[in-house]
């Protein structure tokens, strides 16, 4: 103790008790194959590989999450006991660990997905679900995504992708195949070695198609196109059937009948996990800093085979899809099942949490906040400052018009509320910053 302190005694108490803050960037995978009962956190895909094989759906979801240019700092995985109800399992999960925001499930059935969506609606979290049901592309309302849309859920985000279906290739002959010609080429799958032409071109094409279809991986080979010079070959999903060029002999001299071959195209792919990839892209970014539309996803193949009607039906059901626009794969439309934009829900969640946390921090760190106009002003200022720093500065709210907070005058507070030390009737207004998703530009150019 210094000599001065006997006359001037200064003691400082730090009013900095820390209040835990809710996070809005941690995905959790509900895993059917987890062999542990606790909730584990992983900082990278190699860490996930220590507990899950690459063939497991949990690993594939983690691959999509960690595979983006922006990636979560952590991904949590919890065991999902499918013998229990989804509601009971999720209730038990948040008792163990509630520090996560995005829910992904290991291949849920439609019923399980609907149960999870119902649970998530009353919790401050978001649930991303993927459907490959082709009925979603139709106009009926019996598919999972249509049912979730009808329930008007704000916290479930539905994604659609094409299920793995067959590959399609085509051989197109530039000339008729007649008896005077003979094929000396072959298809390198050994489906064909050599076929003699008949006197009829169509019959010859049919023989070739039949021979191609004899290959174990081919599901169909049909003759069609202009002049019946095209053979369309459909093969087992993700199995490449290479159709090589053909050399044709015409009489005593060699003549090539040109054959054009399309590159094998996979319509739909078993590796697409749009929902996980999108969450992986969004999770590490601050709420309000980005829209969920126009996001390019690593490791996701664009579904570019929708007809205009199918695309209209999908978007009409508030399904999020991934297609190529302007040579770039992008997400569309970035909405929840209700049609509300995902960034609006996430931004609102953050503002709610931060206002609660900041006001509570004042209640804890002040000796007391008096029930006077000056004390009410403390609450007013804290709410307003949060709306500015988290809302406006965070890109959730617009700066103009500026957010406002309205509080009661202490003289107008009911005596019963004063006695109960309950301050009510605090309201605020703010305007969403939103995002531009479409523009209309018109101009006039004159000489």
Backbone torsions as a table, in degrees:
resi	resn	phi	psi	omega
1	UNK	NA	132.0	178.1
2	UNK	-77.1	166.6	179.1
3	UNK	-64.4	-36.7	-177.8
4	UNK	-65.0	-32.1	-173.7
5	UNK	-64.3	-17.5	177.3
6	UNK	-72.6	-17.0	177.8
7	UNK	-108.7	-35.1	179.0
8	UNK	-124.9	99.9	-175.3
9	UNK	-97.5	109.2	-179.1
10	UNK	-108.6	125.4	174.2
11	UNK	-129.4	134.3	-177.8
12	UNK	-112.0	126.0	173.9
13	UNK	-108.0	124.0	-178.8
14	UNK	-80.9	114.4	177.3
15	UNK	-86.4	62.6	-173.6
16	UNK	-129.2	34.2	176.3
17	UNK	-56.9	126.5	-174.5
18	UNK	-80.3	130.9	175.5
19	UNK	-103.9	127.4	-179.1
20	UNK	-62.3	143.8	-176.7
21	UNK	-114.1	133.6	179.3
22	UNK	-66.4	141.2	178.0
23	UNK	-102.2	152.2	-177.5
24	UNK	-131.1	31.3	-177.6
25	UNK	-138.1	11.3	-176.1
26	UNK	-105.3	116.1	174.9
27	UNK	-83.7	149.7	174.3
28	UNK	-129.4	131.9	176.7
29	UNK	-100.3	124.0	176.3
30	UNK	-89.3	106.0	-166.9
31	UNK	-104.1	129.8	175.8
32	UNK	-74.6	-24.3	-171.0
33	UNK	-107.2	4.4	177.8
34	UNK	-61.8	137.2	-177.7
35	UNK	-101.8	12.8	-179.8
36	UNK	-124.1	156.5	-178.1
37	UNK	-98.5	-15.3	179.4
38	UNK	-85.1	178.1	174.6
39	UNK	-102.1	122.8	-176.1
40	UNK	-108.9	146.0	179.8
41	UNK	-111.5	134.7	-177.2
42	UNK	-123.4	135.7	-178.8
43	UNK	-97.8	-7.4	-177.8
44	UNK	-160.9	164.6	178.3
45	UNK	-65.8	-39.7	176.7
46	UNK	-57.5	-32.8	176.7
47	UNK	-67.3	-39.7	177.5
48	UNK	-62.6	-37.4	-178.5
49	UNK	-63.2	-19.1	177.9
50	UNK	-71.9	-23.4	-177.5
51	UNK	-113.3	-16.0	-175.6
52	UNK	-137.5	142.6	177.0
53	UNK	-81.7	160.9	-177.3
54	UNK	-67.6	-15.1	179.9
55	UNK	-86.1	-11.2	-177.6
56	UNK	-82.3	144.1	-178.9
57	UNK	-61.1	-35.6	178.6
58	UNK	-58.4	-43.7	179.1
59	UNK	-65.2	-39.9	-179.1
60	UNK	-66.4	-37.7	175.5
61	UNK	-65.4	-42.7	178.4
62	UNK	-63.9	-36.1	177.6
63	UNK	-60.1	-44.5	179.0
64	UNK	-66.2	-38.6	179.8
65	UNK	-65.4	-47.8	-176.5
66	UNK	-83.3	-6.7	-172.6
67	UNK	-87.8	2.9	-176.0
68	UNK	-91.3	165.4	179.9
69	UNK	-66.3	-39.5	165.6
70	UNK	-97.8	134.9	-177.4
71	UNK	-138.6	152.1	-179.0
72	UNK	-62.0	146.5	175.4
73	UNK	-71.8	-21.9	178.4
74	UNK	-154.1	146.2	172.2
75	UNK	-125.9	129.2	179.4
76	UNK	-100.1	148.3	178.4
77	UNK	-131.5	131.9	179.3
78	UNK	-128.8	149.1	178.9
79	UNK	-72.6	135.2	176.9
80	UNK	-113.9	112.0	176.8
81	UNK	-87.6	103.2	-176.0
82	UNK	-72.5	-5.7	175.6
83	UNK	-77.1	-14.7	177.5
84	UNK	-102.3	165.7	177.2
85	UNK	-70.5	152.2	178.9
86	UNK	-60.4	-41.5	-179.7
87	UNK	-60.3	-47.1	-179.4
88	UNK	-63.9	-40.2	-179.6
89	UNK	-66.0	-40.6	179.5
90	UNK	-71.4	-36.5	176.1
91	UNK	-62.9	-40.8	178.0
92	UNK	-68.4	-35.0	-178.7
93	UNK	-62.9	-47.0	-176.0
94	UNK	-70.5	-18.4	172.6
95	UNK	-70.6	-40.2	178.2
96	UNK	-70.7	-45.0	-174.6
97	UNK	-159.4	114.8	-179.8
98	UNK	-110.3	9.5	-176.6
99	UNK	-92.5	66.4	175.8
100	UNK	-156.2	162.1	-173.3
101	UNK	-128.2	-40.4	-177.8
102	UNK	-100.4	129.7	178.2
103	UNK	-106.5	129.4	171.1
104	UNK	-124.5	141.3	-177.0
105	UNK	-117.3	147.9	179.5
106	UNK	-79.6	98.3	177.4
107	UNK	42.3	63.7	178.0
108	UNK	-73.3	150.3	169.8
109	UNK	-73.2	168.8	177.8
110	UNK	-58.9	-41.9	-179.1
111	UNK	-64.3	-41.7	178.5
112	UNK	-66.4	-38.7	178.0
113	UNK	-63.8	-41.0	179.5
114	UNK	-67.0	-36.5	177.1
115	UNK	-65.6	-40.9	178.5
116	UNK	-65.7	-39.9	179.6
117	UNK	-63.9	-39.2	178.3
118	UNK	-65.0	-40.8	179.4
119	UNK	-67.2	-43.8	-174.1
120	UNK	-66.5	-25.4	-176.3
121	UNK	-62.9	-27.0	-180.0
122	UNK	-103.2	16.6	178.3
123	UNK	-128.6	153.5	-177.1
124	UNK	-84.8	70.1	-177.9
125	UNK	-150.5	172.2	175.6
126	UNK	-125.8	143.3	-179.1
127	UNK	-118.0	124.0	177.8
128	UNK	-106.5	126.6	-177.8
129	UNK	-129.4	142.8	-178.2
130	UNK	-113.8	135.3	176.4
131	UNK	-123.4	143.4	173.1
132	UNK	-120.1	15.1	-178.6
133	UNK	-69.6	115.1	-177.9
134	UNK	-62.1	-19.1	177.4
135	UNK	-62.9	-21.2	179.0
136	UNK	-60.3	-29.3	-179.0
137	UNK	-76.7	-11.0	-179.6
138	UNK	-89.0	-179.3	-176.9
139	UNK	-92.0	-7.1	-178.5
140	UNK	-74.9	171.3	-174.5
141	UNK	-121.2	30.0	-176.6
142	UNK	-99.5	-6.6	-179.6
143	UNK	-81.4	165.2	-175.7
144	UNK	-57.2	-48.9	-175.3
145	UNK	-64.4	-39.3	177.3
146	UNK	-63.8	-38.2	-179.9
147	UNK	-67.8	-39.3	178.7
148	UNK	-69.0	-35.5	177.1
149	UNK	-65.0	-40.7	179.8
150	UNK	-64.3	-29.0	178.1
151	UNK	-78.7	-7.3	174.3
152	UNK	60.0	39.5	-177.4
153	UNK	-75.7	130.1	179.6
154	UNK	-87.6	-16.0	-170.8
155	UNK	-114.4	8.6	175.6
156	UNK	-113.3	130.5	-178.8
157	UNK	-113.6	117.3	-175.3
158	UNK	-98.1	131.3	176.2
159	UNK	-119.3	145.8	176.7
160	UNK	-125.6	140.8	171.5
161	UNK	-143.3	155.3	178.4
162	UNK	-68.1	136.3	173.9
163	UNK	-69.1	155.3	177.9
164	UNK	-61.0	120.4	174.2
165	UNK	-127.8	-177.3	-169.3
166	UNK	-66.3	157.9	171.5
167	UNK	-85.8	150.8	-179.7
168	UNK	-124.7	131.7	174.1
169	UNK	-133.7	158.7	-179.9
170	UNK	-136.7	142.9	168.6
171	UNK	-111.3	126.8	179.2
172	UNK	-120.5	119.7	-179.2
173	UNK	-92.5	135.0	-179.8
174	UNK	-85.3	-5.6	179.1
175	UNK	-142.5	164.5	177.6
176	UNK	-73.4	148.9	176.8
177	UNK	-102.4	112.3	-176.1
178	UNK	-124.4	174.7	-171.0
179	UNK	-59.3	-28.7	-177.1
180	UNK	-75.7	-6.8	179.4
181	UNK	-108.8	161.0	-179.7
182	UNK	-147.3	135.4	179.4
183	UNK	-78.3	126.1	173.0
184	UNK	-106.9	-9.2	179.2
185	UNK	-87.7	-176.7	177.0
186	UNK	-154.8	165.7	172.3
187	UNK	-88.9	133.3	-169.1
188	UNK	-74.1	1.4	170.9
189	UNK	-84.4	0.7	-177.0
190	UNK	65.9	18.6	174.3
191	UNK	-66.9	-31.2	178.8
192	UNK	-131.0	137.8	170.1
193	UNK	-109.0	-50.8	179.6
194	UNK	-162.0	135.8	178.9
195	UNK	-131.9	131.0	174.7
196	UNK	-79.1	135.9	177.0
197	UNK	-70.7	146.8	170.7
198	UNK	-93.2	179.2	178.9
199	UNK	-72.5	-15.0	-176.6
200	UNK	-110.9	126.0	-178.0
201	UNK	-59.5	-46.8	-176.6
202	UNK	-63.2	-39.7	178.4
203	UNK	-63.7	-41.1	178.8
204	UNK	-62.3	-44.7	178.5
205	UNK	-61.3	-37.5	178.4
206	UNK	-64.9	-38.8	177.4
207	UNK	-63.0	-41.4	179.1
208	UNK	-64.5	-44.8	180.0
209	UNK	-61.4	-40.9	178.8
210	UNK	-63.2	-41.1	179.7
211	UNK	-65.8	-39.9	177.8
212	UNK	-63.0	-43.7	-176.1
213	UNK	-67.8	-16.2	177.7
214	UNK	-69.0	-15.8	177.8
215	UNK	-66.9	137.2	-173.9
216	UNK	-60.2	-29.8	-176.5
217	UNK	-90.8	-1.1	-178.4
218	UNK	-96.1	129.4	179.3
219	UNK	-95.6	-27.5	176.2
220	UNK	-160.6	151.2	174.0
221	UNK	-144.6	112.7	-173.2
222	UNK	-123.2	145.0	179.3
223	UNK	-92.2	136.6	179.4
224	UNK	-172.9	-155.3	179.6
225	UNK	77.9	-179.2	-179.1
226	UNK	-61.0	123.7	178.6
227	UNK	66.4	18.3	-177.6
228	UNK	53.3	43.3	-179.8
229	UNK	-106.6	11.1	-176.5
230	UNK	-122.3	134.1	173.9
231	UNK	-115.6	119.3	178.1
232	UNK	-97.1	121.6	-176.4
233	UNK	-110.5	124.8	176.4
234	UNK	-111.7	125.7	-176.9
235	UNK	-115.4	168.0	179.1
236	UNK	-57.0	143.6	-177.1
237	UNK	-50.0	132.7	175.5
238	UNK	62.4	21.2	175.9
239	UNK	-115.9	117.5	-175.9
240	UNK	-84.1	124.8	173.2
241	UNK	-109.0	108.9	-175.8
242	UNK	-87.8	121.9	178.6
243	UNK	-102.7	111.0	-176.5
244	UNK	-85.1	168.4	179.3
245	UNK	-66.7	166.2	-177.2
246	UNK	-119.9	136.4	173.1
247	UNK	-109.3	128.4	-173.7
248	UNK	-119.1	137.1	176.8
249	UNK	-96.6	128.6	179.0
250	UNK	-116.9	103.6	-179.2
251	UNK	62.4	-134.2	-176.9
252	UNK	-85.4	-13.5	-177.6
253	UNK	-110.9	156.2	178.7
254	UNK	-81.6	135.6	174.3
255	UNK	-142.0	128.5	178.5
256	UNK	-87.5	125.2	168.7
257	UNK	-95.7	108.0	-172.3
258	UNK	-60.5	141.7	178.4
259	UNK	-128.4	122.9	175.2
260	UNK	-98.6	140.3	-175.2
261	UNK	-125.9	124.8	176.9
262	UNK	-76.1	148.9	175.4
263	UNK	-67.0	138.5	179.3
264	UNK	-54.5	132.1	-178.3
265	UNK	-120.5	127.4	175.1
266	UNK	-95.7	117.3	177.4
267	UNK	-92.2	104.7	-173.1
268	UNK	84.5	153.3	-179.1
269	UNK	-149.3	141.2	-178.3
270	UNK	-68.2	-12.9	-176.6
271	UNK	-89.7	-9.6	-178.5
272	UNK	-68.7	121.2	171.8
273	UNK	-133.4	69.9	-174.9
274	UNK	-53.3	-41.4	-174.9
275	UNK	-63.8	-44.8	-179.2
276	UNK	-68.8	-40.9	179.6
277	UNK	-62.6	-42.2	180.0
278	UNK	-65.7	-42.6	177.4
279	UNK	-62.5	-41.2	177.9
280	UNK	-60.1	-34.8	179.4
281	UNK	-73.4	-38.7	-173.5
282	UNK	-84.6	-40.4	-169.5
283	UNK	-51.4	-44.5	-176.3
284	UNK	-75.3	-9.3	-178.6
285	UNK	-92.4	147.6	-178.5
286	UNK	-67.3	139.5	174.9
287	UNK	-55.6	137.1	-179.3
288	UNK	93.0	-14.8	-176.0
289	UNK	-87.1	-10.6	-176.9
290	UNK	-158.3	152.3	170.8
291	UNK	-87.5	159.6	179.6
292	UNK	-89.7	-3.2	177.4
293	UNK	-90.7	158.5	177.8
294	UNK	66.4	25.3	-179.2
295	UNK	-93.1	125.6	176.1
296	UNK	-85.1	127.9	-173.3
297	UNK	-112.0	127.7	176.8
298	UNK	-73.3	140.0	175.8
299	UNK	77.8	11.1	-179.8
300	UNK	-118.2	129.2	178.4
301	UNK	-89.4	126.7	-179.1
302	UNK	-63.3	138.8	176.1
303	UNK	-90.0	93.8	-174.1
304	UNK	-106.1	27.4	-175.1
305	UNK	-115.6	9.6	178.8
306	UNK	-73.8	140.6	168.3
307	UNK	-76.1	166.6	179.4
308	UNK	-61.6	-35.6	178.7
309	UNK	-67.7	-43.1	179.3
310	UNK	-62.7	-42.1	179.5
311	UNK	-64.2	-41.5	177.6
312	UNK	-61.0	-42.5	179.1
313	UNK	-64.4	-43.7	-179.9
314	UNK	-61.4	-50.7	-178.6
315	UNK	-68.0	-30.2	177.6
316	UNK	-67.1	-23.9	176.5
317	UNK	-92.8	8.2	-178.1
318	UNK	62.1	34.0	171.3
319	UNK	-83.2	138.0	174.1
320	UNK	-90.5	131.7	-176.6
321	UNK	-125.5	168.1	-179.9
322	UNK	-130.1	110.1	-176.8
323	UNK	-134.4	167.5	177.8
324	UNK	-87.3	125.6	175.2
325	UNK	-130.3	120.6	-179.3
326	UNK	60.6	40.6	177.9
327	UNK	70.2	11.7	179.7
328	UNK	-128.7	132.1	175.0
329	UNK	-72.3	129.1	-178.8
330	UNK	-140.5	154.3	175.0
331	UNK	-81.3	147.9	173.6
332	UNK	-143.7	138.2	-1.2
333	UNK	-108.8	1.2	-178.8
334	UNK	75.8	42.3	-176.2
335	UNK	-122.8	159.5	172.9
336	UNK	-85.9	175.0	-177.3
337	UNK	-58.5	-30.9	-180.0
338	UNK	-73.8	-16.7	-174.2
339	UNK	101.6	-11.9	177.1
340	UNK	-70.2	143.0	-179.9
341	UNK	-68.7	138.2	-175.8
342	UNK	-59.9	-38.7	-178.1
343	UNK	-66.7	-27.3	177.4
344	UNK	-68.0	-45.4	179.4
345	UNK	-63.1	-46.7	-178.3
346	UNK	-65.0	-41.4	178.4
347	UNK	-64.3	-40.9	177.7
348	UNK	-63.4	-39.7	177.5
349	UNK	-60.9	-43.4	-179.5
350	UNK	-63.9	-45.9	-179.6
351	UNK	-60.7	-43.6	178.6
352	UNK	-58.1	-48.1	-178.2
353	UNK	-64.6	-44.1	-175.9
354	UNK	-69.4	-36.5	176.2
355	UNK	-63.9	-45.7	177.9
356	UNK	-58.6	-47.7	-176.7
357	UNK	-64.9	-43.9	-175.7
358	UNK	-70.5	-40.8	177.0
359	UNK	-66.5	-41.6	178.1
360	UNK	-63.3	-36.2	177.6
361	UNK	-59.3	-41.0	177.0
362	UNK	-63.8	-43.3	179.8
363	UNK	-61.3	-35.9	-178.0
364	UNK	-78.7	-41.2	-171.2
365	UNK	-88.2	-18.0	172.7
366	UNK	-87.9	146.0	174.3
367	UNK	-57.3	-44.4	169.4
368	UNK	-165.3	154.0	171.9
369	UNK	-106.7	111.6	-173.5
370	UNK	-66.7	149.6	177.7
371	UNK	-83.1	66.4	178.8
372	UNK	-132.3	174.1	177.1
373	UNK	-61.7	-34.5	177.0
374	UNK	-66.5	-39.1	178.7
375	UNK	-68.1	-40.6	177.7
376	UNK	-62.6	-34.3	178.7
377	UNK	-63.6	-30.5	177.1
378	UNK	-61.4	-45.9	178.7
379	UNK	-65.6	-43.8	178.5
380	UNK	-55.5	-49.1	-176.7
381	UNK	-66.0	-36.0	-179.5
382	UNK	-68.5	-43.0	178.7
383	UNK	-63.5	-45.0	-178.3
384	UNK	-65.0	-42.3	-179.5
385	UNK	-64.9	-33.7	177.5
386	UNK	-68.5	-40.9	177.3
387	UNK	-61.0	-34.0	179.7
388	UNK	-76.8	-53.8	-173.4
389	UNK	-71.4	-40.3	-178.4
390	UNK	-91.9	-36.8	-176.6
391	UNK	-83.3	-62.5	-177.0
392	UNK	-71.0	-53.1	-178.5
393	UNK	-64.6	-27.6	-179.8
394	UNK	-85.2	-1.4	177.0
395	UNK	84.5	7.2	-179.7
396	UNK	-84.6	-41.7	-178.4
397	UNK	-112.6	153.9	176.9
398	UNK	-79.8	148.6	176.8
399	UNK	-78.4	-23.9	-178.2
400	UNK	-136.3	114.7	1.4
401	UNK	-72.0	146.3	-177.4
402	UNK	-71.1	149.8	175.4
403	UNK	-59.7	149.6	177.2
404	UNK	-130.3	152.4	176.5
405	UNK	-126.8	136.1	177.9
406	UNK	-120.2	128.9	178.9
407	UNK	-126.3	156.3	180.0
408	UNK	-77.5	156.0	168.7
409	UNK	-77.8	140.9	-175.9
410	UNK	-58.5	-28.9	-179.5
411	UNK	-67.9	-20.9	-178.0
412	UNK	-96.0	0.1	-179.3
413	UNK	-79.3	133.1	-179.8
414	UNK	-61.4	143.4	-179.1
415	UNK	-59.1	-37.8	-179.5
416	UNK	-63.3	-38.9	179.2
417	UNK	-68.9	-38.8	177.2
418	UNK	-62.3	-44.5	-179.4
419	UNK	-63.2	-34.5	179.4
420	UNK	-85.2	-2.3	-178.7
421	UNK	57.6	41.5	-177.8
422	UNK	-113.0	115.5	177.7
423	UNK	-97.5	113.9	-178.0
424	UNK	-114.0	-178.4	173.8
425	UNK	62.0	37.5	170.3
426	UNK	-95.9	122.5	-179.6
427	UNK	-129.7	155.9	174.7
428	UNK	-141.4	160.1	176.1
429	UNK	-128.6	147.6	176.5
430	UNK	-156.5	151.5	179.2
431	UNK	-108.5	128.2	179.8
432	UNK	-60.8	138.1	174.1
433	UNK	-70.7	-32.2	178.0
434	UNK	61.5	-158.0	180.0
435	UNK	-158.6	151.0	176.5
436	UNK	-89.4	120.3	179.1
437	UNK	-109.6	-15.1	-177.9
438	UNK	-155.1	146.1	177.5
439	UNK	-128.8	153.7	170.9
440	UNK	-125.0	117.5	-176.0
441	UNK	-122.1	126.1	179.5
442	UNK	-125.0	143.4	179.8
443	UNK	-149.6	164.4	176.4
444	UNK	-128.8	129.9	178.0
445	UNK	-116.0	127.7	179.9
446	UNK	-121.9	161.3	178.5
447	UNK	-76.7	NA	NA
